[in-house]
Amino acid sequence: MGASEPAWYCVGIGELRDVASQVIAAGAQDVIVQPIVPLSGPGKGQIGVRVGRLLVYVANREALQSFLDAWAQAEALADKAFGPELPPPRIGDGEAAGH
């Protein structure tokens, strides 16, 4: 890679470089998922996944499976990281709200 080439991308899917990115997401995020089908037709496209301000283009099934595996691992760690999910407080068990 020469000094004038970007550190993260060169033209052509076979020339993608490793890139590290960091996003901190809190609260509900807008989600958009759509196929990116090239003019040459199906089979060489990508899937665009946008969550909040993070956009990821998934170029093949192996990459898609990597993301699915990672999110499954993250879900398994949710209680450890965020604490257990508690049920909402109950109102009306013999008491009026606000008393």
KOLDRENDREN-77476 format. One record per residue (C-alpha): residue in three letters; x, z, y. Coordinates in steps of 0.1 Angstrom, whole numbers, always signed. Each point is the difference from the previous one (the first is absolute). Layout:
! residues N
@res ALA, x X, z Z, y Y .
...
This chain:
! residues 99
@res MET, x +0, z +0, y +0 .
@res GLY, x +15, z -11, y +33 .
@res ALA, x -1, z +20, y +32 .
@res SER, x -27, z -23, y +14 .
@res GLU, x -23, z +4, y -30 .
@res PRO, x -27, z +26, y +1 .
@res ALA, x +8, z +30, y -22 .
@res TRP, x -34, z -1, y -17 .
@res TYR, x -11, z -36, y -5 .
@res CYS, x +12, z -35, y -6 .
@res VAL, x -22, z -30, y -3 .
@res GLY, x -15, z -4, y -35 .
@res ILE, x -15, z +26, y -24 .
@res GLY, x +31, z -2, y -21 .
@res GLU, x +21, z +12, y +29 .
@res LEU, x -18, z +32, y +8 .
@res ARG, x +23, z +29, y +7 .
@res ASP, x -4, z +37, y -5 .
@res VAL, x -16, z +18, y +29 .
@res ALA, x -8, z +36, y +6 .
@res SER, x -29, z +10, y +22 .
@res GLN, x -16, z +33, y +8 .
@res VAL, x -36, z +6, y +10 .
@res ILE, x -17, z +34, y +5 .
@res ALA, x -38, z -3, y -6 .
@res ALA, x -25, z +28, y +7 .
@res GLY, x -37, z -2, y -2 .
@res ALA, x -22, z -29, y -12 .
@res GLN, x +17, z -34, y +5 .
@res ASP, x -16, z -35, y +4 .
@res VAL, x +7, z -21, y -31 .
@res ILE, x +0, z -38, y -3 .
@res VAL, x +10, z -18, y -32 .
@res GLN, x -1, z -37, y -3 .
@res PRO, x +16, z -29, y -20 .
@res ILE, x +24, z -22, y +19 .
@res VAL, x -3, z -33, y -17 .
@res PRO, x +24, z -27, y +11 .
@res LEU, x -11, z -36, y +7 .
@res SER, x +17, z -11, y -32 .
@res GLY, x -28, z +19, y -19 .
@res PRO, x -3, z +31, y -21 .
@res GLY, x +28, z +14, y -21 .
@res LYS, x +27, z +3, y +28 .
@res GLY, x -19, z +23, y +24 .
@res GLN, x +3, z +36, y +8 .
@res ILE, x -24, z +29, y +6 .
@res GLY, x +0, z +15, y +35 .
@res VAL, x -7, z +38, y +1 .
@res ARG, x -4, z +17, y +33 .
@res VAL, x -5, z +38, y +2 .
@res GLY, x -1, z +12, y +35 .
@res ARG, x +29, z -16, y +18 .
@res LEU, x +20, z -7, y -33 .
@res LEU, x -2, z -35, y -13 .
@res VAL, x +14, z -9, y -35 .
@res TYR, x +1, z -35, y -15 .
@res VAL, x +0, z +3, y -38 .
@res ALA, x +16, z -31, y -15 .
@res ASN, x -7, z +4, y -38 .
@res ARG, x -16, z +21, y -27 .
@res GLU, x +32, z +20, y -6 .
@res ALA, x +1, z +11, y +36 .
@res LEU, x -37, z +8, y +0 .
@res GLN, x +5, z +22, y -31 .
@res SER, x +29, z +18, y +17 .
@res PHE, x -23, z +9, y +29 .
@res LEU, x -28, z +11, y -24 .
@res ASP, x +24, z +22, y -19 .
@res ALA, x +14, z +16, y +31 .
@res TRP, x -34, z +8, y +14 .
@res ALA, x -11, z +15, y -34 .
@res GLN, x +31, z +22, y +2 .
@res ALA, x -8, z +10, y +36 .
@res GLU, x -36, z +9, y -10 .
@res ALA, x +13, z +22, y -28 .
@res LEU, x +21, z +20, y +26 .
@res ALA, x -29, z +4, y +26 .
@res ASP, x -9, z +36, y -9 .
@res LYS, x +36, z +10, y +0 .
@res ALA, x +7, z -16, y +34 .
@res PHE, x -33, z +7, y +18 .
@res GLY, x -15, z +29, y -19 .
@res PRO, x -31, z -3, y -22 .
@res GLU, x -30, z -18, y +13 .
@res LEU, x -27, z +26, y +7 .
@res PRO, x -37, z -6, y -1 .
@res PRO, x -18, z +1, y +34 .
@res PRO, x -14, z +33, y +11 .
@res ARG, x -35, z +6, y -12 .
@res ILE, x -27, z +8, y +26 .
@res GLY, x -34, z +13, y -10 .
@res ASP, x +7, z +25, y -28 .
@res GLY, x -26, z +24, y +14 .
@res GLU, x +16, z -1, y +35 .
@res ALA, x -10, z -21, y +30 .
@res ALA, x +27, z -21, y +15 .
@res GLY, x +18, z +17, y +29 .
@res HIS, x -7, z +36, y -12 .
